[in-house]
Amino acid sequence: MNFDMPVHADNPPPVDKDWWRGAVIYQIYPRSFQDSNGDGVGDLAGIINRLGYVASLGVDAIWISPFFPSPMLDFGYDVTNYRDVDPMFGTLADFDALVRRAHELKIRVIIDLVLSHTSDTHRWFRESRSSRDNPKSNWYVWADAKPDGTPPNNWLSIFGGSAWEWDGERMQYYLHNFLTSQPDLNFHEPEVQDELLEVARFWLDRGVDGFRFDTINFYFCDKELRDNPALAPERRDFSTAPEVNPYNWQEHLYDKSRPEMIGFLRRMRALMDQYPAVAAVGEVGDAQRGMEIMGEYTRGDDRMQMCYAFEFLSTEVPTGSRVAQVLDRFAEVAADGWSCWAFSNHDVERHVTRWGLNDAQLRLYLALLMSLRGSVCLYQGEELGLAEAYVAFEDLQDPYGKRFWPKFRGRDGCRTPMVWITDNLGGGFSDAKPWLPIPMDHLSHSVSAQEHDALSVLAFYRRMIAFRKQHPVLAKGGFEMRSANADCLAFERALGGKRMFCAFNFSNTDQTLPPPPGDWRIAQAAGFAGHMEQGGVYLPAYQALFAEYEENSH
């Protein structure tokens, strides 16, 4: 497999402040992408070695999950130093080399910044917990116990149990929305905001093209620490936390998604706008108001460029009706915003398994994803059609899975290493025992097994990414719903006099839709079996149709 591409070191990606709008972004989970030094864990040098493959997909950017120094209790999402690389992944020089190589290949680099919390071993937290009057005493969210010694309020942790942990050194509780070893920073403290903006500047100065902001709506909590109200059972939603977690039993009005966040977003955007072409995507974790928050955080030109919520990362199968419901809701509450749609990532069960997709359905859903108004995130391995891996309890690494096993098995099943070749047990990922086991059934889906097969899932991903690029109307155009029911969905995209009609049959039986008015021609490059005849649009089972119309040519 030779994925080397022409290199023009003196010709970096062009300055295009709008590059992110409609971009296809490929998420790399560095622990599981490519091991270069034989320790069983992926690293930055491994990513560099595989960037030719990434470029061959045709994506616009990569998003790299955290690689900062960390005790790895939450695998990099518990940071001890925001301005360095964990030795497990390499060095700052390796990171600089990665950015240079990516830019040579015309790939932009987005890094994952985890600003809502740090590790409890971070020097800031060690100082903050040492007394109530030290210079960083207010850098984290501290609160006294109630008179009976119980936590200050009823807030719950995403990872289970109370969101408050008692600290015997300071004799107060500190807030942690995730693990007890991940104390939350206090964004009401101006010095915290200033320091985190300087963290972002550090990486911008090293040439990154943007950020993915982890848990962006968790930055601020209610200053008064008011209790969250209970949520009626019929209103409980399990898109951001598993059903076994009582976190879903509260309406999260006070522990996250606070109005003060808009001010910080404006400060971050002002910093990013000092650089030629930087963009950010925020992760909105809120089961009740995710779509509304996404709209609030991306409205106008002084906040984030894009955000994503969990509507299509949930277990609910996106039928035609469901997709229309999500898109209609987005148009209602976030019409001036911009979404980054995804079906899989490092935190959820892979969508092939989550929705029980066969090969034809997998292709259909990719065609849908590549047709939506918004940007797109793909997660490493989904282009190979990888299913969720079974990871036995004794091999489990994820603390979330250990906490709720066996009803919730955690996130390790979507984090197993990439499979590059089929002829060894390491799948070409590593010569050593990998940090998570590689399922035998993944090996037959390896890159080498699919690379020269024009009918493979990998080949189809490449074709659909190219199809989106060939038709800017899909990446940046307007959107108008045409029809929707449980089985079918049809909409139009429009840009500069060009229109694209997109229709999808999610059922296992043939379907017929009314034709759109006008003289349309089938966009053959999409490779689907849907077709138009007089009086109708005909869609075989699990098939789509793309048709073009250019207004000024008639």
Backbone torsions as a table, in degrees:
resi	resn	phi	psi	omega
1	MET	NA	111.6	179.7
2	ASN	-116.7	107.6	-177.3
3	PHE	-107.6	17.2	-179.9
4	ASP	-60.0	138.5	-179.5
5	MET	-119.6	158.5	176.1
6	PRO	-57.8	137.4	-176.8
7	VAL	-112.9	131.8	176.3
8	HIS	-130.3	83.6	-172.1
9	ALA	-61.5	-25.3	-178.5
10	ASP	-90.7	11.5	-176.3
11	ASN	-133.5	74.8	-178.9
12	PRO	-67.2	171.0	178.8
13	PRO	-52.2	137.9	-177.0
14	PRO	-63.9	154.3	177.7
15	VAL	-75.8	108.7	179.8
16	ASP	-140.2	97.4	-176.4
17	LYS	-60.9	-17.3	-177.3
18	ASP	-102.3	15.0	-174.5
19	TRP	-60.4	-30.0	-174.4
20	TRP	-73.7	-22.1	-174.1
21	ARG	-73.0	106.4	-176.6
22	GLY	87.3	6.5	-177.6
23	ALA	-67.4	155.2	171.8
24	VAL	-105.4	119.2	-173.6
25	ILE	-113.7	131.9	-176.6
26	TYR	-106.7	116.9	-178.8
27	GLN	-82.9	128.5	175.9
28	ILE	-111.8	123.8	173.9
29	TYR	-96.4	100.4	-163.8
30	PRO	-59.6	-31.8	179.1
31	ARG	-59.8	-25.2	-168.8
32	SER	-122.2	15.2	-176.6
33	PHE	-94.7	-57.5	178.4
34	GLN	-160.1	125.7	176.1
35	ASP	-91.0	125.8	-179.0
36	SER	-105.0	-13.5	-174.1
37	ASN	-120.4	10.1	172.1
38	GLY	75.0	25.8	176.8
39	ASP	-102.9	4.3	177.4
40	GLY	84.5	2.7	180.0
41	VAL	-124.6	134.2	177.9
42	GLY	-64.0	161.3	-174.6
43	ASP	-152.7	176.0	-176.9
44	LEU	-66.8	-38.7	177.4
45	ALA	-62.0	-35.6	176.6
46	GLY	-63.8	-40.3	177.3
47	ILE	-61.7	-44.7	179.1
48	ILE	-56.3	-43.7	-178.2
49	ASN	-64.3	-22.9	-177.2
50	ARG	-106.4	6.2	-177.7
51	LEU	-66.2	-28.2	175.3
52	GLY	-60.1	-40.2	176.3
53	TYR	-63.3	-45.2	-179.9
54	VAL	-59.8	-43.5	178.8
55	ALA	-61.9	-34.2	-178.8
56	SER	-67.0	-19.2	176.7
57	LEU	-72.9	-25.7	-179.1
58	GLY	91.1	13.8	-177.9
59	VAL	-74.6	161.1	-178.4
60	ASP	-90.4	-27.9	-173.8
61	ALA	-154.9	161.3	169.6
62	ILE	-115.9	145.0	170.4
63	TRP	-112.0	121.0	-178.6
64	ILE	-103.9	121.2	176.3
65	SER	-64.1	164.7	-166.8
66	PRO	-55.1	140.6	178.5
67	PHE	-130.2	14.5	-176.4
68	PHE	-76.5	161.1	173.6
69	PRO	-53.7	136.4	-172.4
70	SER	-165.5	148.2	170.6
71	PRO	-72.8	-5.6	175.0
72	MET	64.2	27.4	174.4
73	LEU	-70.0	-29.0	171.7
74	ASP	-122.9	29.5	171.1
75	PHE	53.7	53.2	174.1
76	GLY	98.0	-16.0	176.9
77	TYR	-86.6	14.2	172.6
78	ASP	-128.2	92.3	-166.9
79	VAL	-89.1	139.1	173.2
80	THR	-109.7	-13.9	178.6
81	ASN	-156.9	114.3	-175.9
82	TYR	-78.5	-8.4	-172.9
83	ARG	-115.7	30.1	-179.0
84	ASP	-152.8	176.1	178.2
85	VAL	-112.5	134.8	175.9
86	ASP	-63.1	134.6	179.8
87	PRO	-54.0	-25.8	176.4
88	MET	-58.4	-33.1	-176.7
89	PHE	-99.8	-15.4	179.7
90	GLY	132.1	-140.9	-174.9
91	THR	-134.7	171.0	174.6
92	LEU	-62.0	-33.3	176.5
93	ALA	-63.4	-37.8	176.0
94	ASP	-63.3	-41.1	179.7
95	PHE	-64.4	-43.2	178.4
96	ASP	-60.3	-39.7	178.3
97	ALA	-65.2	-36.5	178.6
98	LEU	-63.4	-45.4	180.0
99	VAL	-62.4	-43.4	179.7
100	ARG	-61.1	-47.2	-177.9
101	ARG	-65.0	-41.5	178.3
102	ALA	-60.9	-43.9	-179.5
103	HIS	-66.5	-35.2	174.8
104	GLU	-59.3	-34.1	-179.8
105	LEU	-90.8	10.0	179.2
106	LYS	63.2	33.8	175.7
107	ILE	-110.1	128.3	176.4
108	ARG	-84.9	156.3	-173.1
109	VAL	-119.5	119.3	174.7
110	ILE	-111.4	132.7	177.9
111	ILE	-114.0	153.8	-175.5
112	ASP	-88.1	110.6	176.9
113	LEU	-101.8	126.5	-177.7
114	VAL	-107.3	89.4	-171.4
115	LEU	-99.8	-13.5	-174.6
116	SER	-73.7	-25.0	-176.5
117	HIS	-152.7	164.9	174.5
118	THR	-124.2	-178.9	167.1
119	SER	-75.8	152.9	175.8
120	ASP	-73.5	-5.1	174.2
121	THR	-95.5	0.1	175.7
122	HIS	-62.8	142.2	-177.7
123	ARG	-61.4	-29.5	177.8
124	TRP	-62.4	-44.0	-177.3
125	PHE	-71.8	-37.7	178.5
126	ARG	-59.5	-40.4	177.6
127	GLU	-70.6	-43.2	-176.6
128	SER	-61.0	-38.1	-176.9
129	ARG	-80.7	-9.7	-173.1
130	SER	-72.0	-25.3	179.1
131	SER	-167.3	173.7	178.8
132	ARG	-94.4	2.2	-176.9
133	ASP	-133.7	18.6	177.6
134	ASN	-80.1	165.9	-175.8
135	PRO	-57.4	-24.9	-179.6
136	LYS	-111.9	21.9	-176.4
137	SER	-62.1	-26.3	-177.4
138	ASN	-104.5	14.4	-177.2
139	TRP	-79.7	-14.9	177.9
140	TYR	-124.2	168.5	-176.6
141	VAL	-89.6	102.2	179.7
142	TRP	-108.5	149.6	177.8
143	ALA	-155.7	148.2	176.7
144	ASP	-72.5	155.3	173.4
145	ALA	-69.6	158.4	168.7
146	LYS	-65.8	164.9	-178.7
147	PRO	-54.5	-27.1	179.8
148	ASP	-90.8	7.1	176.5
149	GLY	88.8	-4.0	-178.5
150	THR	-80.8	166.9	-176.8
151	PRO	-59.1	160.7	-174.6
152	PRO	-61.7	-28.8	179.9
153	ASN	-157.1	-169.0	-172.1
154	ASN	-96.6	12.8	-176.1
155	TRP	-62.0	143.1	-176.8
156	LEU	-114.6	155.6	178.6
157	SER	-90.4	143.6	173.4
158	ILE	-55.3	-33.6	-176.7
159	PHE	-90.5	9.8	174.7
160	GLY	103.6	141.8	178.4
161	GLY	82.0	-171.6	-179.0
162	SER	-64.6	149.8	175.0
163	ALA	-86.3	7.8	-178.7
164	TRP	-118.3	139.2	177.6
165	GLU	-126.3	131.9	179.8
166	TRP	-75.5	135.5	176.4
167	ASP	-116.4	112.0	-176.2
168	GLY	-71.1	-17.9	179.2
169	GLU	-75.3	-45.1	-178.8
170	ARG	-94.0	-12.4	-178.8
171	MET	58.8	44.8	174.7
172	GLN	-146.9	166.9	171.9
173	TYR	-90.2	147.5	169.5
174	TYR	-120.3	151.3	-177.1
175	LEU	-84.0	137.1	172.3
176	HIS	-143.1	111.9	179.0
177	ASN	-76.4	-11.4	-178.2
178	PHE	-126.9	-124.3	179.9
179	LEU	-68.3	155.6	175.4
180	THR	-62.0	-22.3	178.5
181	SER	-86.9	11.9	179.7
182	GLN	-125.5	73.3	-179.1
183	PRO	-65.8	141.9	-177.4
184	ASP	-82.4	133.8	174.3
185	LEU	-70.9	152.9	-178.4
186	ASN	-98.5	97.6	-178.2
187	PHE	-74.0	-7.3	172.8
188	HIS	-74.6	-12.4	178.3
189	GLU	-89.3	115.4	-177.1
190	PRO	-56.5	-35.1	-179.3
191	GLU	-63.7	-33.4	177.8
192	VAL	-65.0	-48.0	178.4
193	GLN	-58.5	-45.5	-178.3
194	ASP	-60.3	-43.4	-178.1
195	GLU	-66.3	-40.4	-178.6
196	LEU	-71.2	-30.9	173.5
197	LEU	-65.8	-35.4	176.6
198	GLU	-69.9	-31.7	173.2
199	VAL	-60.5	-47.1	178.8
200	ALA	-61.3	-41.0	179.5
201	ARG	-62.0	-38.4	179.4
202	PHE	-55.3	-45.4	-177.4
203	TRP	-78.9	-31.6	174.8
204	LEU	-63.6	-39.1	177.3
205	ASP	-66.1	-21.4	177.6
206	ARG	-88.0	0.9	171.2
207	GLY	102.5	8.6	178.9
208	VAL	-68.2	153.2	-176.7
209	ASP	-99.4	-0.8	179.2
210	GLY	164.7	-176.9	-175.7
211	PHE	-133.8	150.0	162.0
212	ARG	-108.3	117.5	-177.4
213	PHE	-93.4	111.3	-179.5
214	ASP	-65.7	139.3	174.3
215	THR	41.5	53.5	-170.0
216	ILE	-63.2	-27.3	-178.3
217	ASN	-88.4	6.4	178.3
218	PHE	-96.8	0.6	-171.2
219	TYR	-63.0	-42.4	-177.6
220	PHE	-109.6	142.5	168.7
221	CYS	-118.2	169.2	179.6
222	ASP	-63.6	128.6	-179.2
223	LYS	-61.7	-32.3	-178.1
224	GLU	-85.8	-4.3	178.2
225	LEU	56.0	42.9	-179.7
226	ARG	-71.0	149.0	178.0
227	ASP	-63.5	144.4	169.2
228	ASN	-76.1	140.9	174.7
229	PRO	-73.3	157.3	175.1
230	ALA	-70.4	153.9	178.9
231	LEU	-110.9	129.0	179.8
232	ALA	-59.0	142.5	-177.0
233	PRO	-52.1	-36.8	-177.9
234	GLU	-71.9	-12.9	179.3
235	ARG	-99.4	-1.6	-177.8
236	ARG	-69.4	137.1	-177.9
237	ASP	-127.3	137.2	-173.3
238	PHE	-112.2	28.4	-176.9
239	SER	-80.3	-26.7	-178.4
240	THR	-108.6	-10.6	175.6
241	ALA	-148.4	146.4	-177.6
242	PRO	-65.2	158.8	-174.6
243	GLU	-61.1	-25.7	-178.0
244	VAL	-76.5	-5.9	-174.0
245	ASN	-97.6	120.6	179.0
246	PRO	-65.4	-4.7	172.7
247	TYR	-51.3	-32.5	-178.2
248	ASN	-72.3	-7.7	-175.8
249	TRP	-87.9	-1.5	-179.6
250	GLN	-114.5	152.3	167.5
251	GLU	-92.3	115.1	-168.1
252	HIS	-85.7	73.1	-177.7
253	LEU	-84.0	-30.0	-167.6
254	TYR	-116.0	-19.6	-176.9
255	ASP	-90.5	-6.0	179.5
256	LYS	-163.4	175.8	175.2
257	SER	56.0	45.0	-177.9
258	ARG	-87.9	153.4	-174.8
259	PRO	-64.6	-24.1	-179.8
260	GLU	-62.9	-15.8	-176.3
261	MET	-62.7	-32.5	-176.2
262	ILE	-59.6	-39.5	179.1
263	GLY	-61.4	-42.2	179.0
264	PHE	-69.0	-38.4	177.7
265	LEU	-58.9	-40.1	179.4
266	ARG	-65.0	-37.7	177.8
267	ARG	-65.5	-43.1	-179.8
268	MET	-65.9	-41.4	-180.0
269	ARG	-65.2	-38.9	178.2
270	ALA	-61.2	-38.5	176.1
271	LEU	-65.0	-48.0	-178.1
272	MET	-62.3	-34.0	-178.1
273	ASP	-71.4	-7.7	174.0
274	GLN	-76.3	-9.4	-178.3
275	TYR	-110.9	157.2	-168.1
276	PRO	-59.9	-45.7	-171.7
277	ALA	-153.1	66.7	-175.4
278	VAL	-107.6	142.6	179.5
279	ALA	-141.4	159.0	-179.4
280	ALA	-137.9	150.1	173.5
281	VAL	-124.4	131.6	-179.5
282	GLY	-106.3	141.9	175.4
283	GLU	-91.2	117.2	179.5
284	VAL	-102.5	109.6	178.4
285	GLY	-103.5	92.2	-180.0
286	ASP	-155.8	113.7	-174.8
287	ALA	-74.3	-24.4	-177.3
288	GLN	-90.9	-39.3	-171.0
289	ARG	-128.7	24.6	-174.0
290	GLY	-55.0	-45.6	-177.5
291	MET	-67.2	-41.9	178.9
292	GLU	-63.2	-42.7	179.9
293	ILE	-64.4	-40.5	177.2
294	MET	-57.3	-42.6	177.4
295	GLY	-64.8	-42.7	179.9
296	GLU	-62.9	-40.3	-173.3
297	TYR	-79.1	-16.5	-177.1
298	THR	-115.9	6.3	-177.6
299	ARG	-72.3	138.1	176.8
300	GLY	73.8	-161.6	-176.8
301	ASP	-119.6	22.1	-179.1
302	ASP	-126.2	16.9	177.9
303	ARG	-125.3	-143.5	177.2
304	MET	-78.8	152.3	176.5
305	GLN	-72.0	-40.4	-176.2
306	MET	-150.9	155.8	174.3
307	CYS	-141.8	163.9	170.7
308	TYR	-134.0	145.8	173.5
309	ALA	-112.0	-165.5	-168.3
310	PHE	-110.2	14.9	-176.8
311	GLU	-57.6	-42.5	-179.2
312	PHE	-99.7	8.2	173.6
313	LEU	-105.9	8.0	-178.1
314	SER	-91.8	177.7	-180.0
315	THR	-80.7	-12.8	-178.4
316	GLU	-70.0	121.4	-178.0
317	VAL	-66.1	128.3	-178.5
318	PRO	-79.6	82.4	171.8
319	THR	-66.7	173.3	176.4
320	GLY	-56.9	-41.5	179.4
321	SER	-64.9	-42.5	-178.8
322	ARG	-65.9	-43.7	179.0
323	VAL	-61.3	-44.5	179.2
324	ALA	-61.7	-39.8	178.9
325	GLN	-60.8	-45.3	-179.9
326	VAL	-64.8	-45.5	-177.7
327	LEU	-67.9	-37.7	176.6
328	ASP	-64.9	-41.4	178.7
329	ARG	-64.3	-41.1	177.6
330	PHE	-61.1	-44.1	179.6
331	ALA	-63.2	-30.1	-178.3
332	GLU	-75.7	-43.5	-171.1
333	VAL	-109.7	-9.4	-175.8
334	ALA	-140.6	32.9	-175.3
335	ALA	-60.5	-30.9	179.9
336	ASP	-91.7	2.7	-178.7
337	GLY	-101.5	-170.2	-179.0
338	TRP	-144.5	129.0	-178.6
339	SER	-100.3	156.7	169.0
340	CYS	-119.2	105.4	-174.0
341	TRP	-84.3	144.3	177.0
342	ALA	-152.0	150.5	175.3
343	PHE	-106.3	-22.7	-179.6
344	SER	-141.2	153.7	167.4
345	ASN	-160.6	-168.4	-173.0
346	HIS	-75.9	-4.2	-175.4
347	ASP	-109.7	-7.8	-175.0
348	VAL	-129.8	156.9	175.7
349	GLU	-57.1	138.1	-179.0
350	ARG	-56.6	141.2	-169.1
351	HIS	-70.4	-22.0	174.6
352	VAL	-57.9	-43.0	180.0
353	THR	-82.5	-42.1	-174.8
354	ARG	-59.6	-37.2	-179.5
355	TRP	-106.2	2.3	177.9
356	GLY	61.7	49.4	-173.5
357	LEU	-86.9	139.7	166.7
358	ASN	-88.8	179.8	-174.1
359	ASP	-61.4	-42.5	-179.4
360	ALA	-65.1	-40.1	179.1
361	GLN	-66.7	-39.9	178.2
362	LEU	-56.3	-44.6	-180.0
363	ARG	-67.3	-39.7	-179.9
364	LEU	-62.3	-44.1	-178.9
365	TYR	-68.0	-32.5	174.3
366	LEU	-64.8	-42.6	177.8
367	ALA	-58.6	-40.4	176.4
368	LEU	-61.9	-49.8	-177.6
369	LEU	-57.1	-40.7	-178.4
370	MET	-76.1	-3.1	-178.6
371	SER	-107.7	-9.8	-174.3
372	LEU	-76.2	149.4	173.2
373	ARG	-72.7	121.4	-176.6
374	GLY	138.6	179.9	173.5
375	SER	-92.9	172.3	-173.0
376	VAL	-132.4	135.1	170.8
377	CYS	-113.3	127.9	172.8
378	LEU	-108.9	145.4	-178.8
379	TYR	-107.6	133.6	-176.2
380	GLN	-45.2	132.6	179.1
381	GLY	94.5	-21.6	179.2
382	GLU	-68.4	-27.1	178.0
383	GLU	-71.0	-9.1	174.5
384	LEU	-98.8	-3.7	-177.0
385	GLY	75.0	26.8	-177.1
386	LEU	-66.4	136.4	173.5
387	ALA	-90.4	167.3	175.1
388	GLU	-61.2	133.6	179.0
389	ALA	-85.1	144.4	171.2
390	TYR	-86.1	125.2	177.4
391	VAL	-118.0	118.4	-178.9
392	ALA	-64.4	154.6	-176.4
393	PHE	-57.0	-38.7	-177.9
394	GLU	-68.7	-17.4	177.6
395	ASP	-99.9	-2.4	-173.6
396	LEU	-67.0	138.0	177.6
397	GLN	-113.6	-30.2	-172.1
398	ASP	-71.9	122.2	179.4
399	PRO	-64.5	-27.3	178.6
400	TYR	-65.0	-43.2	178.4
401	GLY	-67.5	-40.6	179.0
402	LYS	-63.1	-33.6	-177.3
403	ARG	-68.6	-38.4	-172.7
404	PHE	-117.1	13.7	176.3
405	TRP	-58.8	144.0	-0.3
406	PRO	-97.7	-2.9	-177.4
407	LYS	-67.2	-29.9	172.3
408	PHE	-127.4	121.2	-172.0
409	ARG	-93.8	6.3	176.9
410	GLY	82.5	-163.6	-170.0
411	ARG	-109.3	2.6	-177.8
412	ASP	-65.2	-28.6	-176.5
413	GLY	-64.5	-22.2	176.4
414	CYS	-100.5	-0.4	-174.6
415	ARG	-109.5	4.6	179.4
416	THR	-63.2	155.1	-171.9
417	PRO	-61.9	152.2	172.4
418	MET	-59.3	147.6	177.6
419	VAL	-110.8	113.9	-176.4
420	TRP	-97.4	-37.1	-179.6
421	ILE	-134.8	165.3	-175.5
422	THR	-105.0	-6.0	-167.2
423	ASP	-97.2	15.3	169.3
424	ASN	-151.2	167.0	-174.4
425	LEU	-71.9	-18.0	178.8
426	GLY	-88.3	-2.0	176.9
427	GLY	60.1	20.5	-177.1
428	GLY	79.5	-0.3	179.2
429	PHE	-75.9	-43.8	-175.9
430	SER	-156.1	153.4	173.3
431	ASP	-86.0	-10.8	179.8
432	ALA	-104.0	175.4	174.8
433	LYS	-64.9	121.6	-177.5
434	PRO	-70.0	155.7	-176.3
435	TRP	-63.4	-26.7	169.2
436	LEU	-126.7	144.4	-178.9
437	PRO	-66.7	145.7	177.7
438	ILE	-96.4	121.5	-179.0
439	PRO	-64.9	142.2	179.2
440	MET	-60.7	-35.2	-177.3
441	ASP	-73.6	-11.2	173.5
442	HIS	-76.0	-29.1	-174.2
443	LEU	-60.5	-36.0	-179.6
444	SER	-71.0	-10.1	178.1
445	HIS	-102.4	11.8	-172.9
446	SER	-61.0	164.3	177.4
447	VAL	-58.4	-44.1	-177.8
448	SER	-64.6	-32.5	179.9
449	ALA	-71.1	-25.2	-175.3
450	GLN	-106.6	-16.4	-168.0
451	GLU	-56.3	-39.4	-175.1
452	HIS	-106.5	17.9	179.0
453	ASP	-107.2	108.2	-176.8
454	ALA	-65.3	-15.6	-179.3
455	LEU	-100.5	4.5	-176.1
456	SER	-73.4	163.8	175.2
457	VAL	-62.0	-41.6	179.2
458	LEU	-58.2	-46.5	179.1
459	ALA	-61.8	-37.0	-179.7
460	PHE	-67.6	-41.5	176.6
461	TYR	-58.0	-45.4	179.3
462	ARG	-60.7	-42.1	-178.9
463	ARG	-65.0	-41.8	-178.0
464	MET	-71.5	-35.6	175.1
465	ILE	-63.7	-43.8	178.2
466	ALA	-64.2	-39.2	179.7
467	PHE	-61.1	-42.7	177.9
468	ARG	-62.1	-42.0	-179.7
469	LYS	-68.1	-34.9	-179.6
470	GLN	-70.1	-18.5	-177.3
471	HIS	-125.5	85.8	-179.0
472	PRO	-54.8	-22.4	178.1
473	VAL	-58.7	-31.4	179.5
474	LEU	-74.5	-32.8	-177.3
475	ALA	-82.3	-38.0	-170.1
476	LYS	-126.8	-3.5	-172.8
477	GLY	-75.8	169.6	174.6
478	GLY	-72.7	174.2	-173.6
479	PHE	-136.6	135.3	174.6
480	GLU	-141.9	121.4	178.9
481	MET	-71.1	137.3	178.2
482	ARG	-107.1	-48.5	178.5
483	SER	-160.0	153.2	179.9
484	ALA	-157.2	135.5	166.7
485	ASN	-148.5	-175.0	-176.3
486	ALA	-58.4	-35.2	-174.7
487	ASP	-89.5	-32.1	-169.3
488	CYS	-134.0	156.2	176.6
489	LEU	-144.1	137.7	176.7
490	ALA	-143.5	136.4	177.3
491	PHE	-150.3	167.7	177.3
492	GLU	-119.1	145.1	170.9
493	ARG	-115.0	145.2	-176.8
494	ALA	-142.7	138.9	178.9
495	LEU	-158.4	119.6	172.6
496	GLY	54.4	41.6	178.6
497	GLY	87.3	-7.3	176.7
498	LYS	-103.7	139.5	-179.2
499	ARG	-128.7	147.8	176.5
500	MET	-130.3	123.6	176.1
501	PHE	-95.3	126.8	-176.5
502	CYS	-122.9	124.7	-179.0
503	ALA	-133.3	143.0	-173.5
504	PHE	-137.6	136.4	175.9
505	ASN	-111.8	108.6	-177.5
506	PHE	-88.8	0.0	-174.5
507	SER	-99.2	170.4	179.4
508	ASN	-95.7	16.6	175.6
509	THR	-129.0	157.3	179.4
510	ASP	-65.0	146.2	-179.1
511	GLN	-133.6	151.7	177.3
512	THR	-125.8	133.7	178.4
513	LEU	-120.7	154.7	174.5
514	PRO	-66.1	143.9	-178.0
515	PRO	-76.7	150.3	174.5
516	PRO	-73.3	147.7	178.7
517	PRO	-67.7	140.6	178.6
518	GLY	121.3	172.9	-177.8
519	ASP	-98.5	90.4	-174.2
520	TRP	-95.9	152.7	171.9
521	ARG	-127.4	142.7	-177.9
522	ILE	-65.9	134.7	174.1
523	ALA	-85.9	94.3	-169.4
524	GLN	-64.2	-28.6	-174.3
525	ALA	-60.6	-20.5	-179.6
526	ALA	-68.5	-28.7	173.8
527	GLY	76.6	20.9	178.4
528	PHE	-97.8	164.3	-174.0
529	ALA	-94.5	0.2	175.7
530	GLY	-63.3	147.0	-178.1
531	HIS	-150.5	164.6	179.1
532	MET	-113.0	136.7	169.8
533	GLU	-132.3	168.2	-178.9
534	GLN	-57.3	121.2	176.7
535	GLY	95.2	-1.8	-179.7
536	GLY	-174.4	161.3	169.9
537	VAL	-104.2	122.2	-174.0
538	TYR	-108.7	122.7	-176.5
539	LEU	-122.7	109.5	171.4
540	PRO	-63.7	169.9	-178.3
541	ALA	-54.5	133.0	176.6
542	TYR	55.7	36.5	-179.8
543	GLN	-120.9	161.8	-179.2
544	ALA	-127.4	170.4	173.9
545	LEU	-140.7	135.0	172.9
546	PHE	-123.0	126.3	-179.4
547	ALA	-132.8	142.9	-175.5
548	GLU	-109.0	150.7	176.0
549	TYR	-148.8	126.2	178.7
550	GLU	-113.7	114.3	-170.4
551	GLU	-63.2	-39.2	-174.9
552	ASN	-81.6	2.5	178.8
553	SER	-98.3	5.9	-177.4
554	HIS	-125.1	NA	NA
